[in-house]
Structures are given as C-alpha cells and as structure tokens.
C-alpha cells in the first residue's frame, strides 16, 4: 500500500510565495480599475456642470443640478424663468438640508388642493408665485440623470449658499441666466479614494483634484 506523500516545508513555502506574488500584482490592478471608475464619474459630473452653466445662460432660465447624496445620483432641474435665491441661507440639521419655508408652503398648498379644498384668494396668489419659481426636471442637452453606482458615492458637498457641508439628503448647485453659478466643493469617493470637484462661479469651469481639497470660502 502506497502512502500519500505530504507537502514538504519547501513546497509549502514556494506555494505561499507564489500566492503572495499573485496578490501583490492583483491589488494594484484592482486599485487602478477602482480609480478609473471614480475618475470617470468625476469627469461626467464636471461635464454636466459645464453644460448646465451654458444652458442657463443661453435659455435665460434659472437651473440647478440636484445631488442626491443618499441615492448616489444627480440630475438637472430648471424653473420656467429666472428665479432669485433668497438671502437667507438654507437650514440644515446633522449634515442634511431642511426644507425652506417656501417649499413647506408650496407642499402644504399642493396637499390642500389635492384634497379638493378651496384655497383663499391669498393662498391662490401664493400658490401661483410658488409654481412660477418652482424647479422641475428638465431636458438639458448633454445632461442626463446619472446614477454613480459601482461603489462611487458623494462623500460630502459644499455649495456657496449652504451653511455647512452636506453628507446626507439633497444639495443644489444653482445656475443663473446672467452667466454665473456658485463656488462649490463636491467630493466623490470610492473606497479610500477621493476626488474633489472645484467649481469656479464666474466661468463655470470645474477643476478635478485628486484628494480632499476645500473650495475657496468653504466652511
């Protein structure tokens, strides 16, 4: 009867060495693929920002990019005409944006109308004004609804009109018909890798920086 021969210490050492070498080669390759995905989504977002800047100036409409930090997505919205942003800064709690008084009013009036309730003359005027300044999904050339996916996420977003960086909920980057946008620092991440998109308000140009960088004036 022939006994099965076991592995010698030398053979085990060789096998472990080969496995370690294969792992050492695989990790940089995986990291390169991950970084390529992050770089691709960063470039796509930068292109959308530049397209929104031009679209708002050409059409004379106030527009915004919506960043959904929870869902990991962004998309364009526009108002029917030019809209001014209120002087009061957004309210936030725990790194997330809270609804503005105007949004709360519009939601309440819409709910009352949906229930078939008659609005007072004053509320009818307020509802009409709210509808004129409301933003809704818009078909903007070269700007689609984008899902980050593949492990890419919003790490945090700071835009000039915000009181703090947002890490949850939604954030908005506005574009004005006069050819202006807001200073912003938008950070996309995948694993431990972070890319920062810095938006120039006067030109709409976007600089993509490897790593976490603060925008000028960021709080």
Secondary structure, 3 states (H helix, E strand, C coil): CCCCCCCCHHHHHHHHHHHHHHHHHHHHHHHHHHHHHHHHHHHHHHHHHHHHHHHHHHHCCCEEEEEECCCCEEEEEECCCCCCCCCCCCCEECCEECCCHHHHHHHHHHHHHHCCCCCCHHHHHHHHHHHHCCCEECCECCECCEECCCCCEEEEEEECCCCCCECECEEEEEEECCCEECCEEEEEEECCEEEEEEECCCCCCEEEEECCCCCCCCC
